[in-house]
Amino acid sequence: MMKKINTLAISLALFGLACAKHHAKTSLFSAKAVIQAKSGSQVAGIISFEQVSKQEVVISGKVTGLKPSSKHGFHVHEKGDCSATDGSSAGSHFNPTQQSHGALNVAVSHIGDLGNLVTDDNGVAEFRFVKKNASLTDTNTSYVGKAVIIHDKEDDFTTQPTGNAGGRIGCGVVVKN
């Protein structure tokens, strides 16, 4: 009986180590941004960032107060400053590799290019996707200390350097958890 209990205890301990090791691989670092309304909008939300490999970040969240059944440009900008009423204090798109503007995870795009948020009939966008070639810890490509911007219009992925996404209606600074 004692041998079975010891075997069970060892098995549980090994299982716990395996789970901890797996968890470490899937979540290396996390951060979040609380979205503030800008430009007279009613936009609000929380964006979560989870680094899952050296250069991959899972970005997820829920944003409310957007136009129903629409698309809104979604970018990380270079400055972690949301103090301006129009969000302009966040600066330009985060682009440390000096690429042209483009869609999410295409060969040529800004590290800050996150595509479009797509809303439901109530103006709510819920999302979860992976951004490649980004980080929360690498000095050159980290989102921490930068600002997330939600734009009024859809990003067209072609107009340089911003995608013609219109005004900034939501802003949140990315801070580590």
N, C-alpha and C positions, 0 to 999 in steps of 0.2 A: 504494500500500500504506500509506504514512504517513497519507494522508487517511482511510483506513478505520480505522486505529488511533486517530487523533484523534477521529473521529466516535464510535467505540465508547467511548472514555474519557469524552467529554462525555455520552453517553447514560447510562453507568453513574453518573456524578456526579449527573446530574439525577434518575435513579432513586433514588439514595441520599437526595437532598434530599426527594424526594416521600415516601419511606418514613419519614424522620425527621419530616416534617410530619404525616403520617397518624398516626404513633405518638404525637406530642404531642397530637393531638386525642383519642385514645382513652385516654390515661393521663396526666392532669394532675398527679396526686399519689397516693401510696399509703401505706397504714398496715396494721398488723396487731394482733391481740389473741391472746395465748396463754391458753387457757382453763385455769383451775385448778379442781379439784374443791372443792365446798362442801357443807356439811350432811351429811357422811359419804358422799357419792357417789363414784363412780369416773370421773366425767366428765373428759374431756381433749380438747384439739383446738386448732386454729389457725384463726382467722378472718382473711381478707384483705379489705381495703377499697381500692377503686380509684376515684378521682374521674374520671369520663369526660366530664363537662360541668359548667358552673357549679353546677348544683343536682341532679346525679345521681351516685350512688355505686353501683358494683357491689360486692356483698357475696358472698363465696364462702368455702367452707371444708369441713372434715370434723371432725365431733365424734363421739367414741366414748364408751362407758360409759353410754349412755342406755337406757331401757326398750325392749325389742324391739317392733317394730310399733306405735309410739305417736307422739303429737305432744307437743311441748314448747314452751311460750311462749318467745319469743326477742325480747329488747329491748335497747336502749341505755339506760343509766341515767345520771343527771346527774353523778355523782362518779366520778372515776377512782381508786377505792379498793376493793380486794378483800381488805382485811386481816381483816375479820370472818369467823369460821368459817361463818356462815350467809349471807354476802354482803350483809348489811344495810348495810354501810359504803358501798355504791355509791349509796345514796339512792333516790329515786323515778325513774320513767321520765323520760327526757330530753324535755322539753316546753317549749322556749323560746317557742313561739307560742301557748301556753295553749289547746290544742285538747282535745276529749274523746278518750278512748281509742278506738281502732278498729283495723281490719285494715291490712295493708300497702298503701300507695299509694291509699287511698280519700280522698275529699275532706276528711273530718274525721278526723284521727288525730294522735297524737303523732309528732314526728320520730323518736323512739326506738322506735316500733311497727314491728317487723320480722316479724310473723306467727308462724308455728309452724315448728319443725324437725320433719321427718317421718323416722322411723327405719325401717331395714330389719329383717329378722328377727334380726339380730345386735346391734341397738341402736346402729347407726351411721347418722348423718345426713350426707349429702353434698349440697351446695346451691350455687346460683349464681343471684342475682336482682339487679334494679336497684331501689334505693330512691330515689324522687323527692323533691325539696324538701329534700335533705340535702347535706352538704358535708364535706370534710376540711380546708378552708381558710377558709371564711367564719366570722368570729368568732361569729356568733349561732347557726349551725346545724352547727358542726363536731363530728364524733364524736371527734376527737383529744383525748385527755385524759379521756374519758368511759369508763365500763365497760360491757362487753357482759355481759348476764345470760341464762343459760339456766334456765328454770323446770322444776319437777317435773311440772306438768300442762299440758294444752292451754289456750291462750288462747281464750276464748269470744268475744272481740271486742266484747262488749257491757257486761259488768260494769265499772263505773267505780270507780276510775281505772286498774285494773290488768289487767282481763280474767280475773280469778279463776284465774290460772295457777299458783298454789301457791308452794311454797318455792323458794328459789334454790339450784340444785345445781351451777352452774358460773359462773365469773366471770373476766373478763380485761380488762385496761386497754388501750385503743386507743392505740397509739404510732406515730408516723410512721416509715416505713422509712428 
